[in-house]
Amino acid sequence: MSNKALLILVVVMIAAAGYLLVKSDAEVSLAGETHGAEAAHMEEAKAHKDAAKEAPKAPEAAPAKK
């Protein structure tokens, strides 16, 4: 392949990746890796923790018979 063909291929691939990112409705952040409360997985962990609080408790086990 010539250099011109490779350049065209790279430009097309970058354009396709950008188009898919824009149309995917995902939260795309170019700020880099996030830590702490602003991280997306922290929201999921909070929702899971709240759901665990609302879950019904298991019934108590009957005492063992001797």
Phi, psi and omega in degrees: 000145179277166179298324180295318180294319178296319178297317178297318179299315180296317180296317179296318180295319178295318179296319180295318179296317177297318179297315181294323177294320181290320183276354186279349183062019177270158176280105181258120180240126177265013182279352181098193183288137180250148179229156175086209188291336183277353181288143183296323182291341178291323177296319178294321180294321178296317179296320179293320180295318178295322179293326180291327178294326184274352182289143180290149180278153177288148179294152179293144178285143178290146180296148182289139178270142180257000000 
